[in-house]
Amino acid sequence: RETDPLCTFTAMPSSVVGASPSSTNGETDLKCYHPINHSRRQDTLRHTVYLQNPLPCDVHVKFHTEGNYFSITEIKVDRNSAVGEPYNPRAGEAMTLRPGQSGKLHLRFEPPPLSFWSTPPLTVFRAFLVASFPSAPSNTRAQRWPLAAFCRQPAVRLQESTGDVHSRSIPVSGYDYPMDVVTPLAYKPSLFRVSFGRVHLAARKAVKRTVVLSNSSLVLAKWSISHLPRDTTCAMGATRPPFPSTSGHRKTRTGNSSQLTLCNNTEMPADDASAFRFDIRDGVLEPCNNGSVGSFPKEVSSGKGESHSIAIFFKPRKAAFHRSRFQICVEYGQSVEFELEGVGSIDEEDDAS
């Protein structure tokens, strides 16, 4: 199996985009804190490796790292009680460890820009700490110890609220709309979709649906909701055969027949984002707490972090089929897209108020 790393580093986006104030000795403090709430949870960007010569003879050794973003910042050789003086050799410089003499080697991981990170929520960078022996025979193999850095980004999960059966990956039902209009080819069939059904334009109360957004990662997730306007270059009408205008005939409470022309072969669902209202549009989700950051290389935590219930209200202003796409933007993470759809109606039977 793969050898466990000698040292495991951890990093978050804040390790790259924000640095702590400089310390009193003029060096930048590499223990970075999340800029959202200044959490005391620290990234692990430095490690100390302890050295000791267990042999009865001197060991002439040279240390260096193989791999990007890892480096040796300092080596300190302790004074031996019997022989030897303390000194600080540079990385890559040959040094001598007397029998029983010990020392410390300080390693640092400097996270690369986020553009070098892979798809969230986890990117792993690997390297080696190498000890070579310049005075040994030419066929003497160098010693190599693996190093690893787990760079974590936030990840969120969008789910329907328990008991809310209207949040599904299916189109709104209704005989007023041809199926190829309800589910046009330009939309992803597996996209998370919330359906509001038919709502009367004069209804005093907006129809409400609830979804739950939860943090599925080990880092804070700062999120916000934005509307994604329909791509006007996507001509859905050209991808299906033409069909005649469709009209819906329904009985009203008074027994009169109402007719509403809903769409024709050139029309698309109305993308009116103002018809949908959210009770909250942004927030910060606390991370999962099942284990410290970097203690295991899971891509997504098996537990759940903090969750936000988001209430969505549909209040149409025109008699039409509405469908709008929204995006939950996650700062330094992967965004989540979802659709909201409903029917604005003038039929009295749809006036639930």
N, C-alpha and C positions, 0 to 999 in steps of 0.2 A: 504494500500500500504506500501511498504518498507519505513521505516523512513530514512529521509535524514541524512547523516553523520554530526556529530558535527564538524569534521575537515576532510578535504580532502587533502591528500598528493599526490605529483606526483614525479615520478622518471623515468629516462632514463638509457640506458646501461652505460652511462658515470658516473652515480651515483655509479656504482659498480666497473667498471674497472679502473676509474681514480679519484683521489681526488685532490682538490685544495691544494696549499701549506699551511703549517701550519700557523695559525695566530700568532700575536705577543704574545699572552698569552699562547702559547704552545698547544692550542686546535686545532683540525682539523676543518677547516671551512667546514661546511656541505652543503654550497651552491655550488653545483658542476656545472661546465660549460662543454659544449661539447668539446672534445679534437680536433675535426676536424678544426673548425675555431674560437674557443674560443668565441662562441656566448654569448651575454649577457642574453639570455633567461635562467632563472634559474630553477633548480629543486626546488620543495617545500618539504623539508625534515623535517622542524620544524614548529610547530604551538604554539601559546600562547593562553591559555584559561583563561578567567578572572572569578574570584570567588568573591562571595559576600553573606553574611548572611543577608537575608531580615527579619528574625524573631526577635522578641523582647527578645529572650533568646539565650544563648550560644548553639553552634552546635559543637558536638564532632564528627569529621569525619576523615576518612582514605581513601586515593586515591590509586588505582593501575590500571594496564592495564591487560586485558585478551586477549591473542592472541600473536602470534609470530611477531617479528620484530618491535613492537611498545613499547615505553618505556617513562617513566616520567624522565626527566633529572633534573628538579629543581622545587621547590615550594617556592614562596616568599609570605609571609603574611605581608601586610602593617600595619603601625602603625595607630591605630584608634585615632581620635581627642579627644575622651573622655576617652577611656580606651584601654589597650593592647599595646604591644610593637612589632616592626617588628622582625620576625625570619624566618628561612628557614628550615622547617621540611624535612626529607627525604621521598622519595616515600615509601608508605606502612606504614609510621609512623603516629600514631594518632595525630591530631592537633585540636586546638580549635579556632573557629571563634566567636568573640564577636558580639553582635548585631550591624549590619551595617558595620562590618569590612570586608575588601576586600583583595584580593590577586591575584597572578598569578601562573599558572601551565604551565610548558613548556613541550611539547610533542615532541618526535622525532620518525621518521620512518627510520629504517636502512634497505635498500633494501637487500634482500638475493642474493646469487650468481645467475647468469643467468640460471643455470641448474634448479633452482626452479621456474623459470618463465614458463608459459604455452606457447602455440603456439602464435606467433606474430599475430597481433600487440599490443594486450592489455592483461595484467594480473592484476587482482584486488585482493588485500589482504585486509582482514577485521579484525577488533578487536573491543574492547570496553574499554572505560574509565569508571571505576566503583568507586562509592563513597559508602562506608559502614559506618554504625553508631554504633560503639562498645558499646556506653553507652545507646543505645535505647533498648526497649524491644526486645526479641529474634525473634518475628515475624515481625519485621520491615524490609521491603524490601530494598535492596540496589538500588541506582539509577545507571542506565547504559546508556551511550551515545555511539552510534556507531561511529567508525572511519573507514576510507577507504583510500587506497593508490592505485592510478592508475599508473601502471608501463607500459610505452609505448616503443615499439620497432618500427623501421622503416618498412614500407611496400611500395612496388612499384607495378606499373601496366604496363604491356607491351601491346601495341596496334599497329595496322597497321596505317600507316600514311594516312591522308586524301587524297584521290585520288589515293592511291596505292592499286590496286585491286589484287595484287599478294600475299599479306600476308593473308593466310587463313588457316583454320584447315582442308585442303583437300590435297590429294597427287597431285603431278604433273601429268598432263594428257599426254597420249602418247601411241600409240598402240605397241610400242617396248617393253613394260614391263608388264608382267603378274600382275594382281592386287594384288596378295598375295606377290609379291616382292615390289611393291610400298608402300603397307601398311602392313608390316609384323606384326605378332601378338605380337612381343616383344615391339612394340611401343604403346604408349598411343594414342588412336584415337582422344582425345580432346586436345592433345598437340598443342601449338601455333606453326604453321609451315609457313615458308616463301618459296615460290616456285620461281625458276628462269627460269624454262622452259628449252629449248634446246639452248645451246651456242656452237658456233664453237670454236675449239681449237686454231685456228689462228686469232680469232677476235682481232682487235686492241684495242677495248674498252671493259672493263669488264661490265657485266650487273649489274645494280644497283637497289637495293630495299631499302626502308626506313621504319623503325619502330620507334615508339615513346615510351620512357620510362618516366613515371611520378611518382612523389611521392604522395602517397595516404594517408600519415600518418601525424601526428603532430610533428614529429621529423626529424632531418636531416638523409638522407639516403646516405651512402657511398657505391658505387657499383663498380663492376668490372666483366668483361666477361672472362670466361674460357671454354676450350673445355672439353667435357665429352667423353672420348674414349669409344667405344662400349665394352660392357661386353662380353668378349670372352666365358664366360660360358653359354651364352644364345644361344643355337643352334636352330635357327629359322628353319633350314632345316628339323629338326625332327618333327616340328609341322604341316607340310603340306605334302600332297602327292607329289611324284616326278613328274616333268614335263620336257619335252624335252627343249633343248636349243632354245632360241627365237632369231630370226634374224629380223632386220628391213630392208625393201626394200623401197627405195624412189627414185624418179626421181631427178636427178641433173639438174642444169641450162643448161647443154650441152645435156641433154636427156639420158645420160648414167645411168645405174642402179647401185646404190651403196648398198653394203651390209655390215652391222656391227653387229657382234655377241655381244650382250650386256650382257647376263647372262645365266647361266644354273642352274640346280637344286641344285648345291652345292655352288653357289656364293651368296654373300651378297652385298648390296649397298656399294660403296667405301666410307670409312670414312676418307677422306682426308681433314683435317681442313685447310690446307694451300690453298685450292681452294677458301676459303671464307675469305674476308678481311673486317675489320671494320674500319671506319674512326676514331672512338673513342672507347676505350675499358674500360675506367673507368671514374669516376667522382663523384661529390657530388651534391645531389638534395636538394634544400631548402624545408622545410616543408610547409604544408597548413597553411594558416593564418586566417582561419575562426574560431576564438576563441582561447583563451589562453589554454595552455597545462593544462589538468586536470579539465577544467571547465565543461566538460560533458563526461560521460563514453562511448563514441562511439568507436567501434572497429576500424572502418575505417572512416576517415573523408569524409563528403559528397562532399567536394570541391576537388580541385586539387592543388598540390604544383608545384614546378618547374618541367619542362619537358625537356628532352634531345632527339633530333632527332638523330638517329643512322643510318648512311648510311652503307649498306652491299653490297659488290661487289663479284661477282662470276666469277672467271677466272680459268676454269678447265685446267688441264695439261694432262689429258688422256681421251680417249673416253670411258666413263662409266657413270653409274647412280650414282650420289653422294648424300649421305645423312649424315649429321653430327649433333650431338646434342651439344648444348652449354648451359651454365648456367650463369645467372646473379647472382653473389654472393653479397648479401646485408650484410654489416657488422652489426652483432647483430640482423639481421632480417631474414626473410624467403626467400630462394632463388627461382628464377623463371627459369624454363627450357623451351627451345624452340629448334626447328629443322630447319635446312636449307637444301634444296634439289634442285638439278638441274641435267641436262644431259650434259655431255661433248660429243660433236658431231664432226664428220669429214664431214658431209653433207654440201655441198655448200649452200643449201637453209637456213641453220641455221647461215650463216655468215652475220650478219646484218651490219657489219662495211663496 
